[in-house]
Amino acid sequence: MASFEISKTEEEWKQQLTPDQYFVIREKGTERPFTGKFENHWEPGVYNCAACGNELFLSNTKFDAGCGWPSFYEALDKTKVTEKMDYSHDMTRVEIMCAKCGGHLGHVFNDGPADKTGLRYCVNSLSLEFKKQDSSATK
């Protein structure tokens, strides 16, 4: 079992997260496609983990994959997201989790933009919070 910087009991997570967030982040659920608040969200800023605030993805790496979930071609940096093989639902996929709290984010696939990384980090909106970029900030 992996250890994470932030470790809480499931009861503590239930008190902090909404029931829908708990289902996705802690029980590795999935929100229905095309229903998430960030699926068609294009403001400049940073997407953070909804459970712990860890910065995960920059808005300029987000793209419209047409899959129904927010998609990014790379994480903010390799230390922000951990990967684990997922064999659930009779599929073989790579699960992505927040490296700070272990919260389920979604999955990463090899069908992203070929002119970038070739990856598609397919993320549940319920796993994310958004911090709008200050107009004076540059990245």
C-alpha positions as CSV (number, residue, x, y, z in Angstrom):
1,M,0.0,0.0,0.0
2,A,1.4,3.4,-1.0
3,S,1.8,6.0,1.6
4,F,0.9,9.6,0.9
5,E,1.8,12.9,2.5
6,I,-1.8,13.5,3.5
7,S,-3.4,10.6,5.3
8,K,-6.9,10.7,6.8
9,T,-9.5,8.2,7.9
10,E,-12.3,7.5,5.5
11,E,-14.6,9.2,8.1
12,E,-12.5,12.3,7.9
13,W,-12.7,12.2,4.0
14,K,-16.5,11.8,4.2
15,Q,-16.7,14.9,6.4
16,Q,-14.5,17.0,4.0
17,L,-15.8,15.9,0.6
18,T,-19.3,16.0,-0.9
19,P,-20.9,12.5,-1.4
20,D,-20.2,12.7,-5.1
21,Q,-16.6,13.8,-4.6
22,Y,-16.1,11.0,-2.1
23,F,-17.5,8.4,-4.6
24,V,-15.0,9.5,-7.2
25,I,-12.0,10.5,-5.2
26,R,-12.0,7.8,-2.5
27,E,-14.0,5.0,-4.0
28,K,-12.5,5.4,-7.5
29,G,-15.8,6.1,-9.1
30,T,-16.4,8.0,-12.4
31,E,-18.8,10.9,-13.1
32,R,-21.0,10.5,-16.1
33,P,-19.4,11.9,-19.3
34,F,-20.3,15.4,-20.4
35,T,-21.6,16.3,-16.9
36,G,-18.5,17.7,-15.2
37,K,-18.1,21.4,-14.5
38,F,-14.6,21.5,-16.1
39,E,-15.3,19.5,-19.3
40,N,-15.9,22.7,-21.3
41,H,-14.0,25.1,-19.1
42,W,-11.2,27.1,-20.8
43,E,-10.1,29.9,-18.5
44,P,-6.4,30.3,-17.8
45,G,-5.2,28.9,-14.5
46,V,-4.3,25.8,-12.5
47,Y,-6.4,22.7,-11.8
48,N,-5.8,21.4,-8.3
49,C,-6.8,18.3,-6.4
50,A,-10.2,18.8,-4.9
51,A,-9.2,16.8,-1.8
52,C,-5.9,18.4,-0.8
53,G,-5.2,21.4,-3.1
54,N,-2.2,19.9,-4.8
55,E,-1.5,21.6,-8.1
56,L,-2.0,19.0,-10.9
57,F,-2.5,20.5,-14.4
58,L,-2.1,23.8,-16.1
59,S,-4.9,25.1,-18.2
60,N,-2.7,25.5,-21.3
61,T,-2.2,21.7,-21.4
62,K,-6.0,21.1,-21.5
63,F,-7.6,20.0,-24.8
64,D,-10.9,18.9,-26.1
65,A,-10.6,15.1,-26.5
66,G,-14.4,14.8,-27.2
67,C,-14.5,12.0,-24.5
68,G,-16.8,13.9,-22.0
69,W,-14.2,14.5,-19.3
70,P,-11.5,17.2,-18.9
71,S,-8.4,16.1,-20.7
72,F,-4.8,17.2,-20.4
73,Y,-1.7,16.2,-22.3
74,E,0.6,16.4,-19.3
75,A,0.6,16.9,-15.6
76,L,2.1,20.0,-14.1
77,D,5.1,17.9,-13.2
78,K,5.8,14.2,-12.9
79,T,5.8,14.3,-9.1
80,K,2.2,15.6,-8.8
81,V,0.5,12.5,-10.2
82,T,1.1,8.9,-9.5
83,E,0.1,6.0,-11.8
84,K,-1.1,2.5,-11.0
85,M,-2.3,-0.3,-13.2
86,D,-6.1,-0.7,-13.0
87,Y,-7.7,-4.0,-14.0
88,S,-11.2,-3.2,-12.9
89,H,-14.3,-3.5,-15.1
90,D,-12.6,-6.2,-17.3
91,M,-10.2,-3.5,-18.7
92,T,-6.5,-2.8,-18.5
93,R,-5.9,0.9,-17.8
94,V,-3.5,3.2,-16.0
95,E,-5.2,4.9,-13.0
96,I,-3.9,8.4,-12.1
97,M,-4.0,9.6,-8.5
98,C,-2.9,12.7,-6.7
99,A,0.6,12.1,-5.4
100,K,-0.1,14.1,-2.2
101,C,-3.3,12.5,-0.9
102,G,-3.8,9.4,-3.1
103,G,-7.2,10.7,-4.4
104,H,-8.5,9.1,-7.6
105,L,-8.3,11.5,-10.6
106,G,-9.1,9.3,-13.5
107,H,-6.9,7.5,-16.1
108,V,-4.2,8.2,-18.6
109,F,-4.3,6.9,-22.1
110,N,-1.9,6.9,-25.1
111,D,-4.3,8.6,-27.5
112,G,-3.5,12.3,-26.7
113,P,-2.2,14.9,-29.2
114,A,0.7,13.4,-31.2
115,D,2.3,16.8,-31.6
116,K,2.5,17.1,-27.7
117,T,3.1,14.2,-25.4
118,G,0.7,11.7,-27.0
119,L,-0.9,11.3,-23.6
120,R,-4.5,12.0,-22.5
121,Y,-4.9,12.5,-18.8
122,C,-8.7,11.9,-18.6
123,V,-9.8,13.4,-15.3
124,N,-13.1,13.6,-13.4
125,S,-14.2,17.2,-12.8
126,L,-15.2,16.1,-9.2
127,S,-11.6,15.4,-8.5
128,L,-10.6,19.0,-9.4
129,E,-10.8,22.5,-8.2
130,F,-9.7,25.5,-10.4
131,K,-7.6,28.5,-9.5
132,K,-8.0,31.2,-12.0
133,Q,-4.7,32.7,-13.2
134,D,-4.0,36.2,-12.1
135,S,-3.9,38.4,-15.2
136,S,-0.6,39.7,-14.1
137,A,0.9,36.3,-13.6
138,T,3.0,34.6,-16.3
139,K,3.9,30.9,-16.6
